[in-house]
């Protein structure tokens, strides 16, 4: 996959393209991209995904903090794995946001990118205030020599898969359903920072994660079975993560604390990836640290049993 930031480098190539933010690059996106590649192959033209580095709402509303399924860098890696020819990265600007769908199709898709065929996700809308309909897109495209096709929804258990559906599952702690929709386990990335060291006192030292730079969605509070690895390694280690406010210690801020099994290294300031496997229990407040320590031993055994069962 060639990442294109300067569209002049395409030198007028005609393309079969789709457009969207593609947060998560989930199975619904992959279904669309599979169809895109089929159409491109039949037409003898290269395939292209047109996307944006920043969430459009974050550009339009300065105080909006999107909760994303992956970082832009991770999105590019996932898109590359689909086998498309080009990923065209457009900066989403206020000027771009003010274009009507007709203006966008005319000035960007036709004149600038030379799109021959445009595939659109079943629920995708674009143009200023998303005022125009799919039928409008077809008509505008026809005027510019672009065939516009709407793709069908991809379903699991009768549910149309979308980024918002996956976010809903994560907010409920249903990381297994999120993984089914994504096609891979939901994974957070963050920097290991100093924490409160309460876990170490209880015999469960933790790596505390700061994900603020990446702006990803944090799953519901609770204890999770996870796999972790440092960004510059390939080995996934088993562990368990607590997402919550540390109610036993009257905590007030949300923390992400990961206990890595059979590991005792200094990884401060390194980037850590945490992949969610299953939610073991919700967040609880215990009467004492000692009572919490007993529960953590039970949680550890539950997680170990889970991984052993997976390995059978």
Secondary structure, DSSP 8 states (H G I E B T S, - for coil): -EEESSGGGGTT--EEEEE---TT--HHHHHHHHHHHHHHHHHT-EEEEEEESS-HHHHH-TT----BSS-HHHHHHHHHTTT-SEEEEE---HHHHT--HHHIIIIIIITTT-EEEEEE-TT---SGGG-S-HHHHHHHHHHTT-EEEE----EETTEE--HHHHHHHHHTT-HHHHHHHHTS--EEEEEEE----HHHHTT---EEEE-TTTTB----SEEEEEEEEETT----EEEEEEEE--GGGT--S-EEEEEETT-----TTSEEEEEEEEEEE-----SSHHHHHHHHHHHHHHHHHHHHHHH-
